[in-house]
């Protein structure tokens, strides 16, 4: 059990993603007691989630129990609960069946998939936000291949072996590349009636090019690398409708056994309950010090906010930005709580430091940019591997992921091709 | 794709457990074409399933895709399907929505939990047979601890932190030991309001001692080791009833947030559809060559049969016995299919070779017997570790499991303390 000095101010942190967790780790715990709330019991290393969906890693490789990560921190209490709302004037957070009072509030509830107003598409085209999403997509893809193996109808078989990924951002590109590799390299030898190398993977992007946040030369390289892996890339096409096993595009309708949504990202819907201005995606407009207007004791950070930083650049919804925000608020609050009087007027605005951005496409291929330097192919892929291993939390996870990557690279096999949750699926289907 | 010579006889193998898989691996594939059918896409290393339930290993560590294991075998086709029945005179197996003709049939469908006629207990006391069972038990235990942390009522809190394991066989002993360790060593530091070391783990056995299949001295040692780990061992008590969070014993009723059923094992219910004699647990009575009476072309093996072997000893429902049966039938059929004429009269009866039996209890403790030699404690535990690693299929899995064991041993942490399937749980609850 942990001791809690109730005379200390109480900081409530909502969300154990990169921003919330970094805050807890960077804050000097002798200055306050912290309660961190998350609806899951684990911190998720989201950048590798697509590898769980594509059977490269297992769920536990990219997740760590929040309690375990913070167990050595005195005065930090972990609470697994769903946040339902706020009472900012009363300094209260509402949880399912409970409430928490706070002196300072750090809101880092992350993002959610956005179907651009077509929430009915979600049932046919799952998105990739949680471990359960990833396990569901993995089950769906592996089951579709098993069904195709026993499907006598040629048309139906081709349909089961078609995967459409909607959205050409980093997640969409990574998923499409990994699905194509799964079929072409991994499943190749294992089936009798079907030829997995004939599996069709289609990537649909509404904008003019994939990886729109990258410079055009890297987008072009990414597209070439995807096509080399067998992915059909369609750009400039907006999805008109998604139905059961059907994606309707302006020029054609693709029938596909697997449809994955990687197009829209919005903020956690809880952002709208804060009573402050939000953008079209529900992202909270914060002040330059990441606090809410009129509430210097409430901060919002990570993927759920929108901000032009002190250098005049929009801060991207990426893991490094979330980490930097968590650290920024931790230092800011530590300074204020550590000094004798509160010096709110002296808060320096947050500035994002761009260390570089990268996206992986498949075995030995990736694109990366560090400042003005662009690179792609094998060197970018090695850099991607190294950096993702480095930031993965927990020695055991690093070691396990490294082992699996080396194993997959050498053998062209994937260790996590296990279908679980079938019984649940069935009962859900019959319910 | 695999080539299939349709002029070869067709062997259908039902079940990709130890017996069925061993048959496929030991049979010389040039003599016949084989179709192996399983309702899961993976072979499960059942002896370590309890470690997934107790958050020591992840699901993919102890499972391997059947297709992957057999991908180098020509003439072996893997089929993921549910078996629904048989037509032995017509030499047909019925699958969900399909049927398969055979020349030889190898039935190895394994066991199922038996609630001794009280199937209504299953909803309150899950058993441990599949990966999904293990993940469900893990979710339940970890969630109960999270709930206890936020439970204001003392009585309710104690209840949430009580686990009852029904059944003192190897699985029950392993589960009870591992649950007690999870609370005392792993979760110890991680909670604020509750003291996980006060968690209560109760093992209830109807017979006079735990590990009834072992000699009395080893049973006594196992009980002492369990008690040292903090497990309350109750022997000679038959469970009268199981209700929601309640186990009714003759002398008391224990209220418990977690109830696990490890008491009864029966054969797959499909055994009863074969039209031959079965025992009380539904186990098929086979001839000494493991074939069904009147059907020399149909074999039943593994946990779903009951047999007194040629040495006059009952063959136990253990992994080594299943492996030996798979190999025995593979050799027998290879001999018959390889010779010019069928020599059915010359089939030698199956004999079980007992290499020793062991059960683990917890960190550094286990019991083992090899012939007349009994040993326990650290040496037995090391032997247990080594043998289980040795038999685990797949290099990647061995390496990953070894890593996790070393990690857990050194750090007292467990890597797989991740709750998944919450959304499914919720929707199932609301459906």
Interface residues (C-beta under 8 A of the other chain):
Chain A: X1 X2 X4 X39 X40 X41 X42 X58 X59 X60 X61 X63 X64 X65 X67 X68 X71 X72 X77 X78 X79 X80 X81 X98 X130 X131 X132 X135 X142 X146 X149 X150 X187 X189 X190 X191 X192 X193 X194 X195 X394 X395 X396 X397 X399 X400 X403 X404 X407 X413 X415 X416 X417 X418 X419 X420 X421 X422 X423 X424 X427 X428 X431
Chain B: X1 X2 X4 X39 X40 X41 X42 X58 X59 X60 X61 X63 X64 X65 X67 X68 X71 X72 X77 X78 X79 X80 X81 X98 X130 X131 X132 X135 X142 X146 X149 X150 X187 X189 X190 X191 X192 X193 X194 X195 X394 X395 X396 X397 X399 X400 X403 X404 X407 X413 X415 X416 X417 X418 X419 X420 X421 X422 X423 X424 X427 X428 X431
